[in-house]
């Protein structure tokens, strides 16, 4: 029998207070790239450069959420999803990244917030989901220490404008990804490379995370404040000491480097020596200003990585063995389908003191959709969600701290360097017509939440 039809999962198993939602990001869905005074972001510029995005795709229109938000909010309500996570586009609020403020941008997000509340859906705002204003990148972007002040001023405006209705806030999304891919490897916007760019960006982003959270707390004392981290279960390829040590270094880089300073533990320089180079950028009270007592930590987990030692890879001396090389089941992103990774990540982060609440703020999969007779079948995605929910349930039964689950993502969208090739949505989008069709996974999730 089909697992989808025989699944015994139901939301009641997770407890009455467990949070259910869906996550999105402004640049990936909004489109309207220069509408109503919006300035260019680093991603607008990056996608306009030849060869940066698969098939030359861009997000000038994306899912046209800017114009179709009401329809999509109606679909969220139809799917019984009570919480909607979306991000604010910094260049829509401040076209150059600093004042003057674009009132049309403020008005747009006010419309979204009001429409969500009218529909009985709780808004969850992410303040920064990778779309830095291009004008700030011309000044060095996150490699410029002034970025902490730029970001703080932006947060002040957002909290002042939306804090009367929005109680749930996430400060910065996946800092390890956008600093690593954007400032070290150069495969994401702004396309910078090198260890110096990466370390400067890392330190300034961590300072900005704590600074932004403090502003929210001061402005909205009863706000529910979090920030999100990309995390991956890491395993050594063999039980050799070299592979075990290599896996430890990769784990430090991917899972520990951003969360530990936030928790007041400082950077894990002992287990990843290259981080000692950060000391060149740490001044005065920086170490005291890295931490904040967050109400929750958002974890975003999709897969595991298997690691082997490699003297050819600078700084970490380790190499990831791809899912393809390991001949395991993978998604359209080339990520191994390995649901126990989510359980292992929950165990790992539960071991930290100082984390009050953990919410899975992203989890999902890119798989091909089958369109037939006006319906969209995506059984693999449905299985993926079910299998990961079972891992969360296992964690909860063992007493681990996990208080919510947000699916990535609502609609198929612009998937960064992958363009429109990788579809993660519960809802299918025809990017030529912008027609939405709820997929099998979306219908299953609807029934699950009923």
Secondary structure as UniProt FT lines:
FT   HELIX           3..6
FT   HELIX           11..14
FT   TURN            16..17
FT   STRAND          19..23
FT   HELIX           26..29
FT   TURN            33..34
FT   HELIX           35..37
FT   HELIX           42..47
FT   TURN            50..51
FT   HELIX           54..56
FT   TURN            62..63
FT   HELIX           65..78
FT   TURN            79..80
FT   STRAND          83..87
FT   HELIX           90..93
FT   TURN            95..96
FT   HELIX           103..118
FT   TURN            119..120
FT   STRAND          122..128
FT   HELIX           134..137
FT   TURN            138..140
FT   HELIX           141..143
FT   TURN            145..146
FT   HELIX           147..162
FT   TURN            163..165
FT   STRAND          168..172
FT   HELIX           175..183
FT   TURN            189..190
FT   HELIX           195..219
FT   TURN            221..222
FT   STRAND          224..230
FT   STRAND          233..236
FT   HELIX           241..251
FT   HELIX           252..256
FT   TURN            257..258
FT   HELIX           259..262
FT   TURN            263..264
FT   TURN            269..271
FT   HELIX           273..281
FT   TURN            284..285
FT   HELIX           286..289
FT   STRAND          296..300
FT   STRAND          304..309
FT   TURN            311..312
FT   TURN            314..316
FT   STRAND          318..321
FT   HELIX           323..326
FT   TURN            332..333
FT   HELIX           340..350
FT   TURN            353..354
FT   STRAND          358..362
FT   STRAND          370..372
FT   TURN            373..374
FT   STRAND          375..377
FT   HELIX           379..397
FT   TURN            398..399
FT   STRAND          404..408
FT   HELIX           416..418
FT   TURN            419..420
FT   STRAND          427..430
FT   TURN            431..434
FT   STRAND          435..439
FT   HELIX           440..449
//
